[in-house]
Amino acid sequence: MKFYEKYPQLKQKSFLSKVLVESTYSTMALENQHVSKIKIIKIVHTILKERELNGSAFFNK
């Protein structure tokens, strides 16, 4: 079974973005690295947009 077959909701950009933001924010908080959630949202959005423009799609359009 392929990764996206097991977790089809990760093909949705909004869901993937939310998972990345939450996991990054919580991991950094556990390590006492306080970064604002807004900054993490901006970084995740930028990376996903960059990947989308380069043709490395994480999700269906």
Backbone hydrogen bonds in HBPLUS format (Angstrom, degrees):
<---DONOR---> <-ACCEPTOR-->    atom                        ^
c    i                          cat <-CA-CA->   ^        H-A-AA   ^      H-
h    n   atom  resd res      DA  || num        DHA   H-A  angle D-A-AA Bond
n    s   type  num  typ     dist DA aas  dist angle  dist       angle   num
A0005-GLU N   A0002-LYS O   3.09 MM   3  5.20 130.8  2.34  99.2 112.9     1
A0006-LYS N   A0002-LYS O   3.07 MM   4  6.40 147.0  2.19 151.1 160.3     2
A0007-TYR N   A0003-PHE O   2.97 MM   4  6.23 151.9  2.05 148.6 157.0     3
A0010-LEU N   A0007-TYR O   3.20 MM   3  5.92 162.5  2.23 120.3 125.1     4
A0011-LYS N   A0008-PRO O   3.11 MM   3  5.77 167.5  2.13 118.8 122.4     5
A0012-GLN N   A0009-GLN O   3.17 MM   3  5.68 163.8  2.19 112.5 117.5     6
A0060-ASN N   A0011-LYS O   3.17 MM  49  5.71 128.2  2.45 123.7 135.2     7
A0016-LEU N   A0012-GLN O   2.93 MM   4  6.13 171.5  1.94 164.2 166.9     8
A0017-SER N   A0013-LYS O   2.92 MM   4  5.98 161.8  1.95 149.4 154.7     9
A0018-LYS N   A0014-SER O   3.02 MM   4  6.17 159.4  2.07 143.7 149.1    10
A0019-VAL N   A0015-PHE O   2.96 MM   4  6.21 163.7  1.99 155.6 159.4    11
A0020-LEU N   A0016-LEU O   2.96 MM   4  6.16 164.7  1.99 152.6 156.8    12
A0021-VAL N   A0017-SER O   2.93 MM   4  6.10 163.1  1.96 152.8 157.5    13
A0022-GLU N   A0018-LYS O   2.95 MM   4  6.07 173.4  1.95 154.0 156.2    14
A0023-SER N   A0019-VAL O   2.96 MM   4  5.99 165.6  1.98 149.5 154.1    15
A0024-THR N   A0020-LEU O   3.00 MM   4  5.95 159.3  2.04 143.3 149.6    16
A0025-TYR N   A0021-VAL O   2.88 MM   4  5.94 168.4  1.89 154.5 158.4    17
A0026-SER N   A0022-GLU O   2.98 MM   4  6.01 167.5  1.99 147.4 151.5    18
A0027-THR N   A0023-SER O   3.03 MM   4  6.00 157.4  2.09 140.3 147.0    19
A0028-MET N   A0024-THR O   2.99 MM   4  6.11 163.8  2.02 150.2 154.8    20
A0029-ALA N   A0025-TYR O   2.96 MM   4  6.13 154.0  2.03 146.9 154.5    21
A0030-LEU N   A0026-SER O   2.98 MM   4  6.17 154.6  2.04 145.9 152.1    22
A0031-GLU N   A0027-THR O   3.20 MM   4  6.45 136.2  2.40 138.7 149.9    23
A0031-GLU N   A0028-MET O   3.17 MM   3  5.10 130.0  2.43  92.8 106.0    24
A0033-GLN N   A0028-MET O   2.80 MM   5  4.98 166.1  1.82 155.5 152.1    25
A0032-ASN N   A0029-ALA O   3.06 MM   3  4.98 158.3  2.11 109.9 110.6    26
A0039-LYS N   A0036-SER O   3.14 MM   3  5.39 122.9  2.48 100.3 113.3    27
A0040-ILE N   A0036-SER O   3.25 MM   4  6.68 156.8  2.31 148.6 154.6    28
A0041-ILE N   A0037-LYS O   2.89 MM   4  6.17 156.8  1.95 150.9 157.5    29
A0042-LYS N   A0038-ILE O   3.01 MM   4  6.26 158.8  2.05 147.6 152.6    30
A0043-ILE N   A0039-LYS O   3.03 MM   4  6.29 157.3  2.08 147.2 153.2    31
A0044-VAL N   A0040-ILE O   2.92 MM   4  6.12 169.5  1.93 157.2 159.4    32
A0045-HIS N   A0041-ILE O   2.92 MM   4  6.04 163.8  1.95 150.1 155.1    33
A0046-THR N   A0042-LYS O   2.95 MM   4  6.09 158.3  1.99 146.0 151.9    34
A0047-ILE N   A0043-ILE O   2.95 MM   4  6.20 163.1  1.98 153.6 157.8    35
A0048-LEU N   A0044-VAL O   2.93 MM   4  6.12 167.9  1.95 156.2 159.4    36
A0049-LYS N   A0045-HIS O   2.94 MM   4  6.05 159.0  1.98 147.6 153.8    37
A0050-GLU N   A0046-THR O   2.91 MM   4  6.04 157.1  1.96 147.3 153.9    38
A0051-ARG N   A0047-ILE O   2.94 MM   4  6.16 161.9  1.97 151.4 155.9    39
A0052-GLU N   A0048-LEU O   2.90 MM   4  6.07 153.9  1.97 144.6 152.2    40
A0053-LEU N   A0049-LYS O   2.94 MM   4  6.18 156.8  2.00 148.9 154.5    41
A0054-ASN N   A0050-GLU O   3.03 MM   4  6.25 143.7  2.17 144.0 154.0    42
A0056-SER N   A0051-ARG O   2.98 MM   5  5.15 134.6  2.19 161.1 157.8    43
A0055-GLY N   A0052-GLU O   3.24 MM   3  5.27 156.2  2.30 100.1 107.1    44
